[in-house]
């Protein structure tokens, strides 16, 4: 599965697949669109016992910002630089 930005009108399982495959899903949209969608993603990830998702966001150059659902089992707090670079690359 290729990494790409997910839109809030898409099927939530596209984002779930991204979290499982890459450790995060990047969602484009306003706060009122993206945050509820991120909550749906987290709820859809409940059956996966080895995934510990949180919601975050990152300012990016082209889109302004992206909301993220990040698996903290794959990206720990000390991995923030790695995740930031991946999201920046995705924004390009």
PyMOL Python script that loads the backbone (N, CA, C, O; Angstrom):
from pymol import cmd

cmd.read_pdbstr("""\
ATOM      1  N   UNK A   1       0.837  -1.180   0.000  1.00  0.00           N
ATOM      2  CA  UNK A   1       0.000   0.000   0.000  1.00  0.00           C
ATOM      3  C   UNK A   1       0.885   1.249   0.000  1.00  0.00           C
ATOM      4  O   UNK A   1       1.774   1.396   0.840  1.00  0.00           O
ATOM      5  N   UNK A   2       0.632   2.120  -0.933  1.00  0.00           N
ATOM      6  CA  UNK A   2       1.393   3.366  -1.048  1.00  0.00           C
ATOM      7  C   UNK A   2       0.848   4.400  -0.056  1.00  0.00           C
ATOM      8  O   UNK A   2      -0.363   4.517   0.131  1.00  0.00           O
ATOM      9  N   UNK A   3       1.755   5.143   0.572  1.00  0.00           N
ATOM     10  CA  UNK A   3       1.332   6.190   1.495  1.00  0.00           C
ATOM     11  C   UNK A   3       0.706   7.331   0.710  1.00  0.00           C
ATOM     12  O   UNK A   3       1.211   7.731  -0.338  1.00  0.00           O
ATOM     13  N   UNK A   4      -0.405   7.852   1.234  1.00  0.00           N
ATOM     14  CA  UNK A   4      -1.067   8.996   0.634  1.00  0.00           C
ATOM     15  C   UNK A   4      -1.912   9.676   1.696  1.00  0.00           C
ATOM     16  O   UNK A   4      -2.188   9.100   2.748  1.00  0.00           O
ATOM     17  N   UNK A   5      -2.318  10.892   1.415  1.00  0.00           N
ATOM     18  CA  UNK A   5      -3.173  11.644   2.321  1.00  0.00           C
ATOM     19  C   UNK A   5      -4.614  11.165   2.122  1.00  0.00           C
ATOM     20  O   UNK A   5      -5.074  10.993   0.993  1.00  0.00           O
ATOM     21  N   UNK A   6      -5.311  10.957   3.229  1.00  0.00           N
ATOM     22  CA  UNK A   6      -6.691  10.476   3.223  1.00  0.00           C
ATOM     23  C   UNK A   6      -7.629  11.671   3.411  1.00  0.00           C
ATOM     24  O   UNK A   6      -7.343  12.583   4.186  1.00  0.00           O
ATOM     25  N   UNK A   7      -8.737  11.651   2.699  1.00  0.00           N
ATOM     26  CA  UNK A   7      -9.756  12.698   2.832  1.00  0.00           C
ATOM     27  C   UNK A   7     -10.878  12.190   3.745  1.00  0.00           C
ATOM     28  O   UNK A   7     -11.187  10.999   3.725  1.00  0.00           O
ATOM     29  N   UNK A   8     -11.496  13.076   4.547  1.00  0.00           N
ATOM     30  CA  UNK A   8     -12.532  12.642   5.488  1.00  0.00           C
ATOM     31  C   UNK A   8     -13.775  12.005   4.849  1.00  0.00           C
ATOM     32  O   UNK A   8     -14.527  11.315   5.537  1.00  0.00           O
ATOM     33  N   UNK A   9     -13.999  12.220   3.569  1.00  0.00           N
ATOM     34  CA  UNK A   9     -15.168  11.610   2.934  1.00  0.00           C
ATOM     35  C   UNK A   9     -14.902  10.173   2.467  1.00  0.00           C
ATOM     36  O   UNK A   9     -15.812   9.491   1.996  1.00  0.00           O
ATOM     37  N   UNK A  10     -13.652   9.721   2.599  1.00  0.00           N
ATOM     38  CA  UNK A  10     -13.303   8.365   2.172  1.00  0.00           C
ATOM     39  C   UNK A  10     -13.767   7.332   3.195  1.00  0.00           C
ATOM     40  O   UNK A  10     -14.174   7.661   4.309  1.00  0.00           O
ATOM     41  N   UNK A  11     -13.690   6.087   2.779  1.00  0.00           N
ATOM     42  CA  UNK A  11     -13.989   4.976   3.674  1.00  0.00           C
ATOM     43  C   UNK A  11     -12.964   4.967   4.801  1.00  0.00           C
ATOM     44  O   UNK A  11     -11.762   5.050   4.549  1.00  0.00           O
ATOM     45  N   UNK A  12     -13.426   4.868   6.018  1.00  0.00           N
ATOM     46  CA  UNK A  12     -12.542   4.906   7.185  1.00  0.00           C
ATOM     47  C   UNK A  12     -11.502   3.784   7.134  1.00  0.00           C
ATOM     48  O   UNK A  12     -10.416   3.922   7.696  1.00  0.00           O
ATOM     49  N   UNK A  13     -11.823   2.688   6.473  1.00  0.00           N
ATOM     50  CA  UNK A  13     -10.890   1.559   6.442  1.00  0.00           C
ATOM     51  C   UNK A  13      -9.695   1.811   5.523  1.00  0.00           C
ATOM     52  O   UNK A  13      -8.698   1.095   5.616  1.00  0.00           O
ATOM     53  N   UNK A  14      -9.767   2.798   4.649  1.00  0.00           N
ATOM     54  CA  UNK A  14      -8.569   3.220   3.911  1.00  0.00           C
ATOM     55  C   UNK A  14      -7.538   3.748   4.900  1.00  0.00           C
ATOM     56  O   UNK A  14      -6.348   3.455   4.782  1.00  0.00           O
ATOM     57  N   UNK A  15      -7.997   4.524   5.871  1.00  0.00           N
ATOM     58  CA  UNK A  15      -7.106   5.080   6.890  1.00  0.00           C
ATOM     59  C   UNK A  15      -6.630   3.996   7.853  1.00  0.00           C
ATOM     60  O   UNK A  15      -5.469   3.999   8.264  1.00  0.00           O
ATOM     61  N   UNK A  16      -7.509   3.076   8.213  1.00  0.00           N
ATOM     62  CA  UNK A  16      -7.118   1.964   9.083  1.00  0.00           C
ATOM     63  C   UNK A  16      -5.998   1.166   8.421  1.00  0.00           C
ATOM     64  O   UNK A  16      -5.012   0.814   9.069  1.00  0.00           O
ATOM     65  N   UNK A  17      -6.154   0.884   7.140  1.00  0.00           N
ATOM     66  CA  UNK A  17      -5.113   0.162   6.403  1.00  0.00           C
ATOM     67  C   UNK A  17      -3.787   0.918   6.426  1.00  0.00           C
ATOM     68  O   UNK A  17      -2.723   0.307   6.534  1.00  0.00           O
ATOM     69  N   UNK A  18      -3.848   2.250   6.324  1.00  0.00           N
ATOM     70  CA  UNK A  18      -2.630   3.064   6.358  1.00  0.00           C
ATOM     71  C   UNK A  18      -1.941   2.963   7.719  1.00  0.00           C
ATOM     72  O   UNK A  18      -0.718   2.842   7.793  1.00  0.00           O
ATOM     73  N   UNK A  19      -2.725   3.013   8.789  1.00  0.00           N
ATOM     74  CA  UNK A  19      -2.139   2.909  10.134  1.00  0.00           C
ATOM     75  C   UNK A  19      -1.483   1.538  10.316  1.00  0.00           C
ATOM     76  O   UNK A  19      -0.382   1.437  10.859  1.00  0.00           O
ATOM     77  N   UNK A  20      -2.161   0.496   9.864  1.00  0.00           N
ATOM     78  CA  UNK A  20      -1.613  -0.859   9.998  1.00  0.00           C
ATOM     79  C   UNK A  20      -0.336  -1.004   9.156  1.00  0.00           C
ATOM     80  O   UNK A  20       0.653  -1.574   9.617  1.00  0.00           O
ATOM     81  N   UNK A  21      -0.364  -0.492   7.940  1.00  0.00           N
ATOM     82  CA  UNK A  21       0.784  -0.663   7.035  1.00  0.00           C
ATOM     83  C   UNK A  21       1.957   0.248   7.359  1.00  0.00           C
ATOM     84  O   UNK A  21       3.110  -0.174   7.277  1.00  0.00           O
ATOM     85  N   UNK A  22       1.671   1.513   7.731  1.00  0.00           N
ATOM     86  CA  UNK A  22       2.732   2.515   7.852  1.00  0.00           C
ATOM     87  C   UNK A  22       2.918   3.081   9.262  1.00  0.00           C
ATOM     88  O   UNK A  22       3.894   3.785   9.520  1.00  0.00           O
ATOM     89  N   UNK A  23       2.004   2.785  10.160  1.00  0.00           N
ATOM     90  CA  UNK A  23       2.107   3.304  11.521  1.00  0.00           C
ATOM     91  C   UNK A  23       1.393   4.620  11.718  1.00  0.00           C
ATOM     92  O   UNK A  23       1.327   5.121  12.841  1.00  0.00           O
ATOM     93  N   UNK A  24       0.855   5.194  10.653  1.00  0.00           N
ATOM     94  CA  UNK A  24       0.094   6.430  10.780  1.00  0.00           C
ATOM     95  C   UNK A  24      -0.776   6.628   9.546  1.00  0.00           C
ATOM     96  O   UNK A  24      -0.529   6.054   8.485  1.00  0.00           O
ATOM     97  N   UNK A  25      -1.798   7.456   9.717  1.00  0.00           N
ATOM     98  CA  UNK A  25      -2.624   7.913   8.606  1.00  0.00           C
ATOM     99  C   UNK A  25      -2.658   9.433   8.683  1.00  0.00           C
ATOM    100  O   UNK A  25      -2.829  10.001   9.762  1.00  0.00           O
ATOM    101  N   UNK A  26      -2.497  10.083   7.547  1.00  0.00           N
ATOM    102  CA  UNK A  26      -2.550  11.539   7.453  1.00  0.00           C
ATOM    103  C   UNK A  26      -3.886  11.917   6.822  1.00  0.00           C
ATOM    104  O   UNK A  26      -4.248  11.410   5.761  1.00  0.00           O
ATOM    105  N   UNK A  27      -4.614  12.814   7.487  1.00  0.00           N
ATOM    106  CA  UNK A  27      -5.948  13.213   7.053  1.00  0.00           C
ATOM    107  C   UNK A  27      -5.934  14.699   6.729  1.00  0.00           C
ATOM    108  O   UNK A  27      -5.492  15.515   7.538  1.00  0.00           O
ATOM    109  N   UNK A  28      -6.418  15.044   5.545  1.00  0.00           N
ATOM    110  CA  UNK A  28      -6.515  16.441   5.142  1.00  0.00           C
ATOM    111  C   UNK A  28      -7.946  16.916   5.372  1.00  0.00           C
ATOM    112  O   UNK A  28      -8.902  16.183   5.120  1.00  0.00           O
ATOM    113  N   UNK A  29      -8.081  18.137   5.847  1.00  0.00           N
ATOM    114  CA  UNK A  29      -9.401  18.718   6.044  1.00  0.00           C
ATOM    115  C   UNK A  29      -9.391  19.680   7.206  1.00  0.00           C
ATOM    116  O   UNK A  29      -8.416  19.776   7.952  1.00  0.00           O
ATOM    117  N   UNK A  30     -10.493  20.388   7.346  1.00  0.00           N
ATOM    118  CA  UNK A  30     -10.617  21.316   8.461  1.00  0.00           C
ATOM    119  C   UNK A  30     -10.767  20.536   9.763  1.00  0.00           C
ATOM    120  O   UNK A  30     -11.037  19.335   9.754  1.00  0.00           O
ATOM    121  N   UNK A  31     -10.591  21.224  10.861  1.00  0.00           N
ATOM    122  CA  UNK A  31     -10.705  20.573  12.168  1.00  0.00           C
ATOM    123  C   UNK A  31     -12.070  19.920  12.326  1.00  0.00           C
ATOM    124  O   UNK A  31     -12.170  18.804  12.837  1.00  0.00           O
ATOM    125  N   UNK A  32     -13.128  20.612  11.888  1.00  0.00           N
ATOM    126  CA  UNK A  32     -14.484  20.072  12.068  1.00  0.00           C
ATOM    127  C   UNK A  32     -14.724  18.826  11.207  1.00  0.00           C
ATOM    128  O   UNK A  32     -15.615  18.034  11.514  1.00  0.00           O
ATOM    129  N   UNK A  33     -13.951  18.645  10.145  1.00  0.00           N
ATOM    130  CA  UNK A  33     -14.064  17.444   9.316  1.00  0.00           C
ATOM    131  C   UNK A  33     -13.095  16.357   9.766  1.00  0.00           C
ATOM    132  O   UNK A  33     -13.471  15.194   9.913  1.00  0.00           O
ATOM    133  N   UNK A  34     -11.854  16.748   9.981  1.00  0.00           N
ATOM    134  CA  UNK A  34     -10.783  15.777  10.210  1.00  0.00           C
ATOM    135  C   UNK A  34     -10.819  15.151  11.602  1.00  0.00           C
ATOM    136  O   UNK A  34     -10.584  13.951  11.739  1.00  0.00           O
ATOM    137  N   UNK A  35     -11.104  15.932  12.624  1.00  0.00           N
ATOM    138  CA  UNK A  35     -11.066  15.387  13.985  1.00  0.00           C
ATOM    139  C   UNK A  35     -12.111  14.286  14.182  1.00  0.00           C
ATOM    140  O   UNK A  35     -11.767  13.228  14.708  1.00  0.00           O
ATOM    141  N   UNK A  36     -13.376  14.487  13.782  1.00  0.00           N
ATOM    142  CA  UNK A  36     -14.335  13.376  13.908  1.00  0.00           C
ATOM    143  C   UNK A  36     -13.934  12.151  13.078  1.00  0.00           C
ATOM    144  O   UNK A  36     -14.157  11.015  13.496  1.00  0.00           O
ATOM    145  N   UNK A  37     -13.346  12.386  11.910  1.00  0.00           N
ATOM    146  CA  UNK A  37     -12.885  11.272  11.083  1.00  0.00           C
ATOM    147  C   UNK A  37     -11.757  10.522  11.790  1.00  0.00           C
ATOM    148  O   UNK A  37     -11.729   9.292  11.776  1.00  0.00           O
ATOM    149  N   UNK A  38     -10.836  11.248  12.403  1.00  0.00           N
ATOM    150  CA  UNK A  38      -9.752  10.618  13.166  1.00  0.00           C
ATOM    151  C   UNK A  38     -10.317   9.782  14.315  1.00  0.00           C
ATOM    152  O   UNK A  38      -9.808   8.700  14.609  1.00  0.00           O
ATOM    153  N   UNK A  39     -11.366  10.284  14.960  1.00  0.00           N
ATOM    154  CA  UNK A  39     -12.007   9.523  16.033  1.00  0.00           C
ATOM    155  C   UNK A  39     -12.625   8.236  15.492  1.00  0.00           C
ATOM    156  O   UNK A  39     -12.588   7.205  16.163  1.00  0.00           O
ATOM    157  N   UNK A  40     -13.187   8.284  14.293  1.00  0.00           N
ATOM    158  CA  UNK A  40     -13.733   7.080  13.656  1.00  0.00           C
ATOM    159  C   UNK A  40     -12.619   6.076  13.348  1.00  0.00           C
ATOM    160  O   UNK A  40     -12.790   4.867  13.506  1.00  0.00           O
ATOM    161  N   UNK A  41     -11.481   6.603  12.908  1.00  0.00           N
ATOM    162  CA  UNK A  41     -10.341   5.728  12.625  1.00  0.00           C
ATOM    163  C   UNK A  41      -9.909   5.006  13.897  1.00  0.00           C
ATOM    164  O   UNK A  41      -9.701   3.793  13.893  1.00  0.00           O
ATOM    165  N   UNK A  42      -9.777   5.759  14.979  1.00  0.00           N
ATOM    166  CA  UNK A  42      -9.350   5.168  16.257  1.00  0.00           C
ATOM    167  C   UNK A  42     -10.352   4.109  16.710  1.00  0.00           C
ATOM    168  O   UNK A  42      -9.959   3.042  17.180  1.00  0.00           O
ATOM    169  N   UNK A  43     -11.632   4.398  16.571  1.00  0.00           N
ATOM    170  CA  UNK A  43     -12.656   3.420  16.949  1.00  0.00           C
ATOM    171  C   UNK A  43     -12.553   2.166  16.076  1.00  0.00           C
ATOM    172  O   UNK A  43     -12.688   1.051  16.579  1.00  0.00           O
ATOM    173  N   UNK A  44     -12.316   2.340  14.785  1.00  0.00           N
ATOM    174  CA  UNK A  44     -12.186   1.197  13.875  1.00  0.00           C
ATOM    175  C   UNK A  44     -10.925   0.387  14.159  1.00  0.00           C
ATOM    176  O   UNK A  44     -10.843  -0.780  13.777  1.00  0.00           O
ATOM    177  N   UNK A  45      -9.947   0.989  14.823  1.00  0.00           N
ATOM    178  CA  UNK A  45      -8.709   0.284  15.178  1.00  0.00           C
ATOM    179  C   UNK A  45      -8.833  -0.495  16.486  1.00  0.00           C
ATOM    180  O   UNK A  45      -7.910  -1.224  16.849  1.00  0.00           O
ATOM    181  N   UNK A  46      -9.949  -0.359  17.200  1.00  0.00           N
ATOM    182  CA  UNK A  46     -10.133  -1.040  18.486  1.00  0.00           C
ATOM    183  C   UNK A  46      -9.863  -2.541  18.450  1.00  0.00           C
ATOM    184  O   UNK A  46      -9.277  -3.059  19.401  1.00  0.00           O
ATOM    185  N   UNK A  47     -10.255  -3.263  17.412  1.00  0.00           N
ATOM    186  CA  UNK A  47      -9.992  -4.716  17.412  1.00  0.00           C
ATOM    187  C   UNK A  47      -8.512  -5.091  17.342  1.00  0.00           C
ATOM    188  O   UNK A  47      -8.154  -6.232  17.635  1.00  0.00           O
ATOM    189  N   UNK A  48      -7.664  -4.167  16.964  1.00  0.00           N
ATOM    190  CA  UNK A  48      -6.235  -4.445  16.830  1.00  0.00           C
ATOM    191  C   UNK A  48      -5.545  -4.193  18.174  1.00  0.00           C
ATOM    192  O   UNK A  48      -5.248  -3.054  18.535  1.00  0.00           O
ATOM    193  N   UNK A  49      -5.303  -5.274  18.896  1.00  0.00           N
ATOM    194  CA  UNK A  49      -4.740  -5.152  20.245  1.00  0.00           C
ATOM    195  C   UNK A  49      -3.314  -4.624  20.252  1.00  0.00           C
ATOM    196  O   UNK A  49      -2.871  -4.075  21.261  1.00  0.00           O
ATOM    197  N   UNK A  50      -2.587  -4.776  19.157  1.00  0.00           N
ATOM    198  CA  UNK A  50      -1.198  -4.345  19.105  1.00  0.00           C
ATOM    199  C   UNK A  50      -1.043  -2.934  18.546  1.00  0.00           C
ATOM    200  O   UNK A  50       0.073  -2.516  18.240  1.00  0.00           O
ATOM    201  N   UNK A  51      -2.141  -2.194  18.407  1.00  0.00           N
ATOM    202  CA  UNK A  51      -2.118  -0.819  17.915  1.00  0.00           C
ATOM    203  C   UNK A  51      -2.617   0.099  19.028  1.00  0.00           C
ATOM    204  O   UNK A  51      -3.673  -0.138  19.614  1.00  0.00           O
ATOM    205  N   UNK A  52      -1.845   1.149  19.314  1.00  0.00           N
ATOM    206  CA  UNK A  52      -2.208   2.133  20.341  1.00  0.00           C
ATOM    207  C   UNK A  52      -2.288   3.509  19.668  1.00  0.00           C
ATOM    208  O   UNK A  52      -1.323   4.273  19.709  1.00  0.00           O
ATOM    209  N   UNK A  53      -3.439   3.829  19.046  1.00  0.00           N
ATOM    210  CA  UNK A  53      -3.539   5.049  18.251  1.00  0.00           C
ATOM    211  C   UNK A  53      -3.826   6.298  19.073  1.00  0.00           C
ATOM    212  O   UNK A  53      -4.537   6.260  20.077  1.00  0.00           O
ATOM    213  N   UNK A  54      -3.254   7.401  18.616  1.00  0.00           N
ATOM    214  CA  UNK A  54      -3.568   8.724  19.154  1.00  0.00           C
ATOM    215  C   UNK A  54      -3.792   9.660  17.973  1.00  0.00           C
ATOM    216  O   UNK A  54      -3.364   9.379  16.854  1.00  0.00           O
ATOM    217  N   UNK A  55      -4.466  10.774  18.235  1.00  0.00           N
ATOM    218  CA  UNK A  55      -4.664  11.802  17.225  1.00  0.00           C
ATOM    219  C   UNK A  55      -3.663  12.916  17.457  1.00  0.00           C
ATOM    220  O   UNK A  55      -3.379  13.288  18.595  1.00  0.00           O
ATOM    221  N   UNK A  56      -3.137  13.438  16.376  1.00  0.00           N
ATOM    222  CA  UNK A  56      -2.177  14.533  16.424  1.00  0.00           C
ATOM    223  C   UNK A  56      -2.362  15.365  15.161  1.00  0.00           C
ATOM    224  O   UNK A  56      -3.237  15.083  14.343  1.00  0.00           O
ATOM    225  N   UNK A  57      -1.538  16.382  15.013  1.00  0.00           N
ATOM    226  CA  UNK A  57      -1.521  17.129  13.753  1.00  0.00           C
ATOM    227  C   UNK A  57      -0.118  17.651  13.533  1.00  0.00           C
ATOM    228  O   UNK A  57       0.699  17.715  14.451  1.00  0.00           O
ATOM    229  N   UNK A  58       0.137  18.020  12.297  1.00  0.00           N
ATOM    230  CA  UNK A  58       1.458  18.554  11.952  1.00  0.00           C
ATOM    231  C   UNK A  58       1.285  19.659  10.928  1.00  0.00           C
ATOM    232  O   UNK A  58       0.562  19.498   9.945  1.00  0.00           O
ATOM    233  N   UNK A  59       1.945  20.770  11.159  1.00  0.00           N
ATOM    234  CA  UNK A  59       2.000  21.823  10.150  1.00  0.00           C
ATOM    235  C   UNK A  59       2.910  21.351   9.025  1.00  0.00           C
ATOM    236  O   UNK A  59       3.999  20.830   9.264  1.00  0.00           O
ATOM    237  N   UNK A  60       2.439  21.544   7.785  1.00  0.00           N
ATOM    238  CA  UNK A  60       3.199  21.135   6.610  1.00  0.00           C
ATOM    239  C   UNK A  60       3.202  22.272   5.599  1.00  0.00           C
ATOM    240  O   UNK A  60       2.351  23.160   5.635  1.00  0.00           O
ATOM    241  N   UNK A  61       4.161  22.228   4.711  1.00  0.00           N
ATOM    242  CA  UNK A  61       4.377  23.342   3.781  1.00  0.00           C
ATOM    243  C   UNK A  61       3.251  23.525   2.753  1.00  0.00           C
ATOM    244  O   UNK A  61       2.738  24.634   2.605  1.00  0.00           O
ATOM    245  N   UNK A  62       2.866  22.485   2.057  1.00  0.00           N
ATOM    246  CA  UNK A  62       1.920  22.612   0.951  1.00  0.00           C
ATOM    247  C   UNK A  62       0.458  22.698   1.378  1.00  0.00           C
ATOM    248  O   UNK A  62      -0.291  23.521   0.853  1.00  0.00           O
ATOM    249  N   UNK A  63       0.051  21.868   2.315  1.00  0.00           N
ATOM    250  CA  UNK A  63      -1.354  21.827   2.720  1.00  0.00           C
ATOM    251  C   UNK A  63      -1.655  22.689   3.943  1.00  0.00           C
ATOM    252  O   UNK A  63      -2.819  22.859   4.305  1.00  0.00           O
ATOM    253  N   UNK A  64      -0.641  23.226   4.571  1.00  0.00           N
ATOM    254  CA  UNK A  64      -0.840  24.017   5.784  1.00  0.00           C
ATOM    255  C   UNK A  64      -0.742  23.162   7.033  1.00  0.00           C
ATOM    256  O   UNK A  64       0.023  23.470   7.947  1.00  0.00           O
ATOM    257  N   UNK A  65      -1.522  22.080   7.070  1.00  0.00           N
ATOM    258  CA  UNK A  65      -1.487  21.155   8.193  1.00  0.00           C
ATOM    259  C   UNK A  65      -2.167  19.859   7.786  1.00  0.00           C
ATOM    260  O   UNK A  65      -2.977  19.826   6.859  1.00  0.00           O
ATOM    261  N   UNK A  66      -1.827  18.808   8.488  1.00  0.00           N
ATOM    262  CA  UNK A  66      -2.479  17.514   8.339  1.00  0.00           C
ATOM    263  C   UNK A  66      -2.784  16.970   9.724  1.00  0.00           C
ATOM    264  O   UNK A  66      -1.977  17.103  10.644  1.00  0.00           O
ATOM    265  N   UNK A  67      -3.936  16.365   9.864  1.00  0.00           N
ATOM    266  CA  UNK A  67      -4.262  15.646  11.091  1.00  0.00           C
ATOM    267  C   UNK A  67      -3.752  14.224  10.947  1.00  0.00           C
ATOM    268  O   UNK A  67      -3.744  13.662   9.852  1.00  0.00           O
ATOM    269  N   UNK A  68      -3.327  13.652  12.056  1.00  0.00           N
ATOM    270  CA  UNK A  68      -2.700  12.334  12.029  1.00  0.00           C
ATOM    271  C   UNK A  68      -3.348  11.403  13.035  1.00  0.00           C
ATOM    272  O   UNK A  68      -3.766  11.826  14.112  1.00  0.00           O
ATOM    273  N   UNK A  69      -3.429  10.144  12.677  1.00  0.00           N
ATOM    274  CA  UNK A  69      -3.680   9.077  13.637  1.00  0.00           C
ATOM    275  C   UNK A  69      -2.395   8.268  13.642  1.00  0.00           C
ATOM    276  O   UNK A  69      -2.008   7.690  12.626  1.00  0.00           O
ATOM    277  N   UNK A  70      -1.740   8.232  14.791  1.00  0.00           N
ATOM    278  CA  UNK A  70      -0.408   7.637  14.912  1.00  0.00           C
ATOM    279  C   UNK A  70      -0.468   6.442  15.857  1.00  0.00           C
ATOM    280  O   UNK A  70      -1.030   6.530  16.948  1.00  0.00           O
ATOM    281  N   UNK A  71       0.109   5.340  15.436  1.00  0.00           N
ATOM    282  CA  UNK A  71       0.247   4.163  16.288  1.00  0.00           C
ATOM    283  C   UNK A  71       1.470   4.363  17.177  1.00  0.00           C
ATOM    284  O   UNK A  71       2.605   4.308  16.703  1.00  0.00           O
ATOM    285  N   UNK A  72       1.233   4.593  18.466  1.00  0.00           N
ATOM    286  CA  UNK A  72       2.342   4.840  19.394  1.00  0.00           C
ATOM    287  C   UNK A  72       3.135   3.573  19.699  1.00  0.00           C
ATOM    288  O   UNK A  72       4.184   3.638  20.340  1.00  0.00           O
ATOM    289  N   UNK A  73       2.647   2.432  19.248  1.00  0.00           N
ATOM    290  CA  UNK A  73       3.453   1.208  19.348  1.00  0.00           C
ATOM    291  C   UNK A  73       4.551   1.208  18.279  1.00  0.00           C
ATOM    292  O   UNK A  73       5.592   0.576  18.457  1.00  0.00           O
ATOM    293  N   UNK A  74       4.319   1.912  17.179  1.00  0.00           N
ATOM    294  CA  UNK A  74       5.311   1.983  16.090  1.00  0.00           C
ATOM    295  C   UNK A  74       6.139   3.256  16.151  1.00  0.00           C
ATOM    296  O   UNK A  74       7.326   3.233  15.827  1.00  0.00           O
ATOM    297  N   UNK A  75       5.538   4.360  16.557  1.00  0.00           N
ATOM    298  CA  UNK A  75       6.241   5.643  16.658  1.00  0.00           C
ATOM    299  C   UNK A  75       6.178   6.116  18.104  1.00  0.00           C
ATOM    300  O   UNK A  75       5.150   6.609  18.568  1.00  0.00           O
ATOM    301  N   UNK A  76       7.281   5.961  18.797  1.00  0.00           N
ATOM    302  CA  UNK A  76       7.364   6.392  20.188  1.00  0.00           C
ATOM    303  C   UNK A  76       7.703   7.878  20.230  1.00  0.00           C
ATOM    304  O   UNK A  76       8.054   8.462  19.205  1.00  0.00           O
ATOM    305  N   UNK A  77       7.602   8.482  21.385  1.00  0.00           N
ATOM    306  CA  UNK A  77       7.877   9.914  21.524  1.00  0.00           C
ATOM    307  C   UNK A  77       9.269  10.285  21.026  1.00  0.00           C
ATOM    308  O   UNK A  77       9.463  11.378  20.493  1.00  0.00           O
ATOM    309  N   UNK A  78      10.227   9.400  21.192  1.00  0.00           N
ATOM    310  CA  UNK A  78      11.581   9.712  20.730  1.00  0.00           C
ATOM    311  C   UNK A  78      11.732   9.542  19.209  1.00  0.00           C
ATOM    312  O   UNK A  78      12.794   9.839  18.662  1.00  0.00           O
ATOM    313  N   UNK A  79      10.684   9.071  18.527  1.00  0.00           N
ATOM    314  CA  UNK A  79      10.693   8.919  17.067  1.00  0.00           C
ATOM    315  C   UNK A  79      10.040  10.091  16.347  1.00  0.00           C
ATOM    316  O   UNK A  79       9.814  10.013  15.139  1.00  0.00           O
ATOM    317  N   UNK A  80       9.736  11.158  17.041  1.00  0.00           N
ATOM    318  CA  UNK A  80       9.007  12.278  16.436  1.00  0.00           C
ATOM    319  C   UNK A  80       9.681  12.800  15.163  1.00  0.00           C
ATOM    320  O   UNK A  80       8.998  13.165  14.206  1.00  0.00           O
ATOM    321  N   UNK A  81      11.010  12.836  15.150  1.00  0.00           N
ATOM    322  CA  UNK A  81      11.722  13.322  13.974  1.00  0.00           C
ATOM    323  C   UNK A  81      11.478  12.445  12.754  1.00  0.00           C
ATOM    324  O   UNK A  81      11.334  12.949  11.641  1.00  0.00           O
ATOM    325  N   UNK A  82      11.431  11.139  12.962  1.00  0.00           N
ATOM    326  CA  UNK A  82      11.173  10.197  11.873  1.00  0.00           C
ATOM    327  C   UNK A  82       9.765  10.421  11.324  1.00  0.00           C
ATOM    328  O   UNK A  82       9.575  10.517  10.111  1.00  0.00           O
ATOM    329  N   UNK A  83       8.795  10.502  12.204  1.00  0.00           N
ATOM    330  CA  UNK A  83       7.409  10.718  11.783  1.00  0.00           C
ATOM    331  C   UNK A  83       7.259  12.060  11.078  1.00  0.00           C
ATOM    332  O   UNK A  83       6.575  12.148  10.059  1.00  0.00           O
ATOM    333  N   UNK A  84       7.882  13.097  11.603  1.00  0.00           N
ATOM    334  CA  UNK A  84       7.806  14.422  10.982  1.00  0.00           C
ATOM    335  C   UNK A  84       8.342  14.383   9.556  1.00  0.00           C
ATOM    336  O   UNK A  84       7.731  14.946   8.647  1.00  0.00           O
ATOM    337  N   UNK A  85       9.468  13.730   9.358  1.00  0.00           N
ATOM    338  CA  UNK A  85      10.033  13.623   8.005  1.00  0.00           C
ATOM    339  C   UNK A  85       9.105  12.857   7.061  1.00  0.00           C
ATOM    340  O   UNK A  85       8.942  13.243   5.904  1.00  0.00           O
ATOM    341  N   UNK A  86       8.505  11.787   7.547  1.00  0.00           N
ATOM    342  CA  UNK A  86       7.583  11.007   6.709  1.00  0.00           C
ATOM    343  C   UNK A  86       6.370  11.817   6.309  1.00  0.00           C
ATOM    344  O   UNK A  86       5.937  11.752   5.159  1.00  0.00           O
ATOM    345  N   UNK A  87       5.811  12.581   7.238  1.00  0.00           N
ATOM    346  CA  UNK A  87       4.635  13.402   6.941  1.00  0.00           C
ATOM    347  C   UNK A  87       5.026  14.541   5.982  1.00  0.00           C
ATOM    348  O   UNK A  87       4.269  14.866   5.067  1.00  0.00           O
ATOM    349  N   UNK A  88       6.191  15.136   6.189  1.00  0.00           N
ATOM    350  CA  UNK A  88       6.661  16.176   5.270  1.00  0.00           C
ATOM    351  C   UNK A  88       6.830  15.627   3.853  1.00  0.00           C
ATOM    352  O   UNK A  88       6.471  16.294   2.882  1.00  0.00           O
ATOM    353  N   UNK A  89       7.372  14.421   3.734  1.00  0.00           N
ATOM    354  CA  UNK A  89       7.519  13.790   2.415  1.00  0.00           C
ATOM    355  C   UNK A  89       6.156  13.529   1.786  1.00  0.00           C
ATOM    356  O   UNK A  89       5.975  13.721   0.583  1.00  0.00           O
ATOM    357  N   UNK A  90       5.215  13.099   2.585  1.00  0.00           N
ATOM    358  CA  UNK A  90       3.864  12.836   2.094  1.00  0.00           C
ATOM    359  C   UNK A  90       3.197  14.109   1.588  1.00  0.00           C
ATOM    360  O   UNK A  90       2.409  14.063   0.644  1.00  0.00           O
ATOM    361  N   UNK A  91       3.504  15.231   2.204  1.00  0.00           N
ATOM    362  CA  UNK A  91       2.931  16.521   1.815  1.00  0.00           C
ATOM    363  C   UNK A  91       3.474  17.002   0.477  1.00  0.00           C
ATOM    364  O   UNK A  91       2.824  17.809  -0.189  1.00  0.00           O
ATOM    365  N   UNK A  92       4.635  16.535   0.070  1.00  0.00           N
ATOM    366  CA  UNK A  92       5.251  16.993  -1.180  1.00  0.00           C
ATOM    367  C   UNK A  92       4.554  16.454  -2.345  1.00  0.00           C
ATOM    368  O   UNK A  92       4.939  16.737  -3.480  1.00  0.00           O
TER     369      UNK A  92
END
""", "prot")
cmd.dss("prot")
cmd.show_as("cartoon", "prot")
cmd.util.cbc("prot")
cmd.orient("prot")
